[in-house]
Amino acid sequence: MNSRVLLIDDEADARAELRWLLSAYPAYTIVGEAATFAAARRLLRAGGYDLVFLDIQLFGGTGFDLVPDIAPPARIIFVTAYDRHALRAFEVNALDYLLKPVSPDRFAAALARVAGPGSPPPPSTPFRADDTILVHTDVGDRFLPLAHIAAVFSNENYSAVHLRTHERFLTRRTLKSWEDNLPATHFRRVHRQALVNLAHIASHRRDTRETAELRVTGVPDPVPVSRAYLPDLRPLLEARPPSPPS
């Protein structure tokens, strides 16, 4: 089946490189190109495509800002000069990403993941402790080093992310999704509605034999540890001196 392709990149040389790479794949036909944010939005809203090669930095905006304009079930392959760690995780169902300059082998690998319109997304890759990830927040998109996250709290279909710098924002991501992807060596669930970064536990105290309370850097209120999670967390807490009673 022939796939209709859009090329969106503000660099003429980059679009030419993608055209050259695609010329080796007759099953893919380029049906449109755009070099600016405004032109890209018009092209995307017009429909009639299956796959979009989308640059992140554009004149007038970012590729991430254009994601809502991409007609389902078209797929996205980001093209970028960002480093690999910054692009390990997208919450926009990107099929893949390519780093400039794009090598033929890497391009072939990206196209190999394109099974056709509507194919399921690739399985998510658990984050590494040194990753920087893209997070869509209530105050805009940002690249966030995992090491800066102090705790994540459930907020219905959203989650509240607290940073060690005392910043807080909401993101449309469930706590279960965070738990599945954050490295268990560094992040632990402490009750039904909270995950904490072990590196940012400033102090703790035992409430009862079955519960405890944590002070986490960047989080204004104490974080309770429930009975269900205390056995898993106890060895880690016992390696730290407890807080004096208040």
Phi, psi and omega in degrees: 000135182281134178254133180269129191240140169250140176246118180237108182199137182277358178257120180300321180296323180293318177295322178296321178296317179295321176300316180296317180296319181290338181298340178277358184233090185296344180283355180244127182241126178282123182247358178182154177221152176214146182245348181233163180299313182296316180295322179296317180299317178298317182295316182293321181288340180286338178077191178083034180213162182241335185217137180237123167269113193238118176287149180278318181261118181230160173291116177101356180168192180243160176299326178299323180293340181271349184305318179297342181273352182281125185286125175292148005262031180301149182254159184241134165240113179285144175238126191204162173257002179294159181282161188299320183298325182291347187238023179288334186223127173240141174260024183240016177059040175292141178288322183190179171219153179236136177266135176281143350288144186275125178274150178303321180295317180292324177296317179298321180295322179294316180293331179296338179276350180273100181268000181124164180303135177084003179293150184292153179291157177294154178298145181290149180258125178303143181288155170262157184299332182263013181286154165245130186240159175272126179234128175271117186242174178289351178242019177113171180282144177209151172270127190232117173295133179301328181297342180275346181281124178267319181198156176230130182241139178291140177216072186057238180277001178249177170219148177260121181257124177254129178263160180295343179273006181077006171287153177216138175211164178257146175220146182278076180210133183283160178296324178299320178297317176300313183298322181292334187251336179285146180292123183294343177290341185238336183236136180226143171287133180244339166201180188305333189241018183210138168243142177234152173274117184303329182291342184253012172286111183279324180195169177209160172213148179277127175276309177221186176295339188246356180223161178214176181221135182248145164254121185243129180304127179093349180254122189291327184252154176301146180254117181286147172252121184276165183303323184293331186254350183296320180303322180289327185271338187306313180301327179287322179288323181293340176282352179248149175291136177289159177285151174292151179298144181271000000 
